[in-house]
Amino acid sequence: MNKWKSKLLFKTCLPTLLLLMIASVAFAQFGIPMNMYRGGLDGRTSIYNGVAAPVGSIVEIYDQDGIFCGRDTVTAELGAGRYGTVAILGDDLKTGEDEGPIANETLIFELNGRPTSTTGPDEPIWDGNWLPYKEVNLSAEGTVSALFDGPDGQTANSGQTVHYSIIVENNGNGIDFYTLSAVSNNGWIVNFDGSFYYAWPGEIISIDFELVIPPNAPEMTDQIEFSVVSGLDNLVSFNGNVLTSVSEVTDIEDDGNTTIPGDFKLYQNYPNPFNPQTTIIFDLPKSTVVNLLIYDLLGRTVDEIFLGQISAGSHTVNFDAGTLSSGVYFYKIQTDDFSAVKRMVILK
């Protein structure tokens, strides 16, 4: 699924609702057949796994042929178990294409991507009359499960911004959505998107945050405590921490000599996740022949790049994953004496 689903779906629901309500008046005036559906009035609610559908839950509506007709999100403004007004236009029989329901057709509702039973008080039958609004509440069940993978620590200089990613694979059977919280033990700024992160069944998504290191930070280590929680089941969660080691930038005048690293080191690629290019940085304490190898989750080599004889120092390689599909991979820098492996994620 495209990444827009993870961030734009929730943010756009309110403007869409307003536009649909304005459009409904115009459609009614011009006689265009349409029904308006909503749920959760007078104490009634839509139910998911036995409780009121949590804020962030997605309601989608289809006709009998599987044609998508409309979508809304359970919002905090309405409350758990309640969704706003969804305008459903009928099929234009003149076009010869199936564009929506016809008179007396029973609509199909899904809640978080799962089949639902409708609990009324109105029937989910499309009749083309935009008034009165039809209240259709829903009941659905789904398996909520996820696999999580946390980031590795990094080393950076004072004044830099360090990027981290938590990888989430939704291995439940419905749409799930997650919230992130993250805080620096040193009280430094941690930036992240405060909205829901959506994942369709089987989808792998990246939940990102960044640490802003103060310009004059001394050599020290900061620990970020983070938590990712499913919006459908708070027991499906991932709590962890990541360390950022800070190397202080000095004002010593450059004497023209290049500093030789004391040890071999492979750094986390950036950006990560990426599409389709990323940067890999590594340090060499001596001149050596270097190979870059890319592995999939099954340990199969999917790409190998011969970098040749490289001098001692810090080096950068730009890797293009244009031929690889989305997923989790591993990259390995290998020399005669050293090797190291880190994880990377391709999201297309």
N, C-alpha and C positions, 0 to 999 in steps of 0.2 A: 504494500500500500504506500501511496505517496506520503511524504512527510507532512503535507498540509493538514492531514487529518489529525495529527497530534497536537497542533497549536491553534489552527484557525477555526475549527469546528465550534468550539465553545465560545470563542470571542465574537463570532459573527451571528450567533443565534438571536441576540436582542435586536440589532438593526434589521435582520431579516424578518423578524416578527412584526416590527413596525411597518415595514414595507408591505408585507402581506395583508395587514389590517387595512392599510390605505387602499391597496389594490382591490380588496374584497368589496369595498364600497363602489369603486368604479366598475368592477365586473358585474355587480348586482344591477347597477344602473343601465348597463348595456345588455343585460340579459344573458351573459355568459354563464353556463351552468358550473356550479362550484359548491363544494361542501367545506365547512370549517369544523375541524376536530380539535378537542382539548381534553385534558384529564386532571382530576384531582380537586373537584369542587365539593363544597359542603361536607368536608371531612373525609371524602373518599380519596383513595390513593391508588396508584399503580404499584404492584408488588414484584420484587425480584428476590428470589431465594428466601421467601417468607417474611421479608421486611419491606418497608416503604423504599422504593427505588431511590438510591442515594443521589444527591446532587451531582450532576455530571453525567448521569445515565442518558443514553440516546434512544429516542423513539423514532423508528423509521416505518414508512407506510408504502405498500406495494399493491398493485392490482393483481387479479388472478393469474395474469400472464407473467408476473414477476417484474413488471415495469415500475421503476422507482417513481413514487408520487410526491413524497415530502418527508421532512425530517425536523425534529425539534429536540431540545436538550432540557432535562430537569435542572432548573436553576435555583440558586439560593433565594432569589426574589420570590419565587413561587413556593418553594419548600420541597422537601423530599417527597417523592411520589407524584409530583405534579408537573405536567408539561404544558406549554403555552399553545397558542392557536396555530394550527397547521392548515393552510389552504390547499385543497385538492381539486384541481381542474379536471374536467371530464375529457374523454377522447373526442377529438375532432374527426368525425366520420368522413369528412370530405377529403382528408389527406391520404387515406388509404394506409396509414401507419397507426400502430397501437401506441397512443400517447398517454393513456390513463384509463380510468374506469368508465363503464357505460351504466345506464340507468339500472338500478336494482342489483348491481354487482357488489359482492361482499369483499371488502378490503382486507388485506393481510397486514397485520401489525407485528413489528418485531421490537423487543426491548433489549438493548445491549447486544444486538445481533442474534438474539434467541427467539424461536417461535413463541407466540403468546396465546393464551386464552383471553378473551375479552370479558370483562365483568360489568359492562354497562356503566350507567343506566341505559345508554342508547346503544343500538345495534350498529356494527361497523358496515352499514349498507349505504352505498353512495346513491343519492337520488337527485343530485344537481341543484338542490335548494340551499342557498347559502345561509338562510335563516330558518329556524333557529340553529345556533351552534350545536354540534353533537358532542356529548361527553362520553368518551370511550376510555375506560380504565382497563389496565392490563395486568396480567399475571404471568410470570415466566421464571424459569429456573436455568441455571448454568453452572458449569464447573469453573471455579476461580483458582488459577494456578499460574505460577511464573517462575522462571529461572533468572537469577541475577548474577552479574559479574562486576566486581568493583574495580576501580582504577589502581594503577601502581603509583608509588610516590615519585616525585620529581625533584630535581635540583635547579634552582633559578637564582638570578641576581636580584638585589634590592631594586625596587622600581618596576619590576616586570609583572606581567599578569600571566598566571599559570592556568591552563585549561585542563579540566578533568571530565571524564565521561563514565557514567554507569550504564551498563548494557542490560536491557530487560528483554526477555523472550516470553511472550504471552503464550503459554502452552495450555490455557484453558480452552473452552469451546465457545466463548462469546467475546464480545468487545470488552476490554478492560481499560481502566484509566488510572493514572498514578499521580501522587503528589510528592514533591521533594522538599526536604528541609535540610539546611546545611549551615554550620556555624564554625568560625575560626576560634581556636582556643586562645589566640593572642588578641582577639577582638578586631582582626583585620577584615576588610570588606570581602564578602563572598557574594557574587552575583549569580542569579539563576532566574529562570522564567517561573513565575509563581502560579501559572495556570495548570490545567490538567495536561498530562502527557498520555495520548491515546494509543492503543495498540490493538489491532485486529487479531483474531485467532491465528497463531503461528507466526505473527510478525515480530521482528526484532527491532527495537527502537533504542535510541541513545538519549539519555537524560543527562544534560550537561550543566556544569557550573564552573566558575572561575574564581581564583583567589587573586586579589590585588595586593601585591607586596608593597608596603610603604617605601618611598624613595630612599630614606635613610635607615632602613632596617639593618641591624647588625647581623653578623653571622649567627644564625640560630635555626631552630626547627619549629615549624608551626604544624599543628594537627587540626584537620577539619573533621568534625563529626557530622555524618550525614545519615539520612533516613529516607527510604523510598517506600511508600505504602500504597497498596491497591485501594481504589475508591470503593470497590465492591466487597472487600473482606480485609479488615485491618490486620488479620493474622498472616496474610500474604504480604510480607514486607522484607526489607533488607536494610539492616543497620550496620554501619561500619565507620572506618576512619581512614584518612590518607595523610601521609607526612610530606611536607614540603621543606626541603633543606635550603636555606638561604646563604648564598656566598656574597659577602659584602663587596661592592665595587669600590676600588681605591682610585686615588688621583695621581698615582705614580706615573711619571712621564715615560712614554714608550721609548726604549733605547734601541729599537730596531730589531731586537731579538724576539723570536717566536717562542712562546712557552710550550714545552713538550709535556704532554700529560704523563703523569706518573703511572697510570694504570689504563688498561683497556676498559672502555665503558660504552654501553649502548643506551641511548636515551629513548624516551617515549616519542613516537612519531606525532607530528602535528600538521594539520588538524587530525583529529581522531574522534569520531568517525569522519570519513572523507568520501568525496565523489568528484572526479576519479583520481585526483592526485594528492599526494601527501609528502612530507619531508621527513627523512630519517637522518639522525645525527649520531656520530660515534667518534670516540677518541682512540687513537693508537699511540702506544708508548714508543713504538719503533716502526721502521719501514717494513711492510709485509704485503703479501698477496692477499686480496680480500674478495670474497664472494658474498652476494646477497641472495638469500633463498626465501621463498614464500611458501608456506604450507597451509592446507585447509584443516578443518577440524578433525579429519580422519588421519592427519599426518602425511598426506600425499603432497609431494612437491608440485606446485601449480605454476611456479615461475622461478627462474634462476638467472641471475645477472652477474657476469664476471666483471669485477671492477678493476682488476689488474693490480700491478704493484703500486702501492700508495705509501707516501712518506708519513713519518710520525707527525702527529698533530690532531686537530679536530677537523672532521670532514662531514660534508652534507651530501646526501643523495636524494634526488627527487624521484619518487616511484609513481608510476602511472598504472592504475588498476582497471584501465578501460576495458580489458578483455575478461575481467572477472565479474562474477555475479555478487549480489549483496550477501553479506554474511560475516562471520568471525574468522579471521585468519591469524597466522603467526609469521613474523619476519625474523630472520636469523642473519646476523653478521658473523661470518666464519673466516678465520685465518689459520695459519699453520699452528699457532700456539694458543689462540683464544677463540671463543665463540660465546654468543649470548642471544637469547630469544625474548621477544616481547610480542604482545597481542595487539592487533589492530582490527578495526571494524569498517567494512565498506557498506555504505547506505546509498542506494541508487533509487 
